[in-house]
Structures are given as C-alpha cells and as structure tokens.
Amino acid sequence: MTFERTRSPPTRNWTNFWLFTDPSVSATYPEAVLQPVVLDTDVASRLHKGKLPGSLEARLIGRQSLLTFVTLAELTTWSRLRQWGGRSRQELADWLSGQVVLPGDEAVAVTWGHLSASAIQRGRPRPLNDMWNAACCLTHGLPLATLNVKDYQDFVDHHELRLIEGG
C-alpha cells in the first residue's frame, strides 16, 4: 500500500512555536502569546470549516491555538475515511500547516500513564485519544477548548484539567 503525500509546508510544532509569533497579534492582544489554548478535535474541525459556535469563538479571541498530535492524526483519519477529494484534503493540509502541534513526547507519555492508572483504579477507564489530549494539556499546563465537556469532566474533577467550554 502506498500513501499519498500531501504537499504543504511542515506543520509548526511546540518547540519552534515562539519563532512564528506574529508581532501584530502581540501588539493587538498583549496576552495572546501568554495564553495558548489546545483545541480538541471537534473544535479544530469546526474552526477549519468556519462553523465554530460564536460563544466559543468569542472565548478564543486573542489566544494562540495549538493542536495535539492526536488531533492532527484524527483530522487526517477523518479526511480519508470520509473520502474527501484531493481539493478538500489539500485545504485541510494547508490549514494544518499553519497550526502549532504539541508532540507526544516522553513527558506526555508519563502523564498519560498516570491518567490511565488513576482512571482504571477509579473504575472509569477513559477513551485513549481523550487521555492523550488531556495528557498534552496537563503536561504543558494548558487549557483545552472543547465542545465535548462530558468527555473530559473526569480529568477536570480528578486532575485539574482546565477547560474552555463552548456551550
């Protein structure tokens, strides 16, 4: 099986995030560089499509949006499973190329292990991808913007995950 490679600039990642900070954004929103937020896959998808609810959109003004490696993977998967055409996949690739991506590194893996063990001990194992997103946020001390609050409530209640809700 061969994989089609979409042509786009490389995705910005967390390690080179500060190299891409736009001074005009900092001048308009001085706190913007200091207030990054991780987008859950549902939020990233709606933002890409221009269908983000106004209540959440207002809460994200002036903030630097970040994606996790999981959201990048999920969006890529969805585009393939839903058999998007080349143009739609390229539009997604172009949008993704402008996003900062948090990696799944050793620190995130350790946090994920703690979350997983804790959830199992409470008798409430959590979905894998939600745990990865929460682990990225908790490792880096970042809030998560989501429309699926119930999916993350356990991490809020037991691990102090901060949410920016869109409800």
Secondary structure, 3 states (H helix, E strand, C coil): CCCCCCCCCCCEEHHHHHHHCCHHHHHHCCCHHHCEEEECHHHHHHHHHCCCCHHHHHHHCCCEEEEEHHHHHHHHHHHHHCCCCHHHHHHHHHHHHCCEEECCCHHHHHHHHHHHHHHHHCCCCCCHHHHHHHHHHHHHCCCEEECCHHHHHHHHHHHCCCEEECC
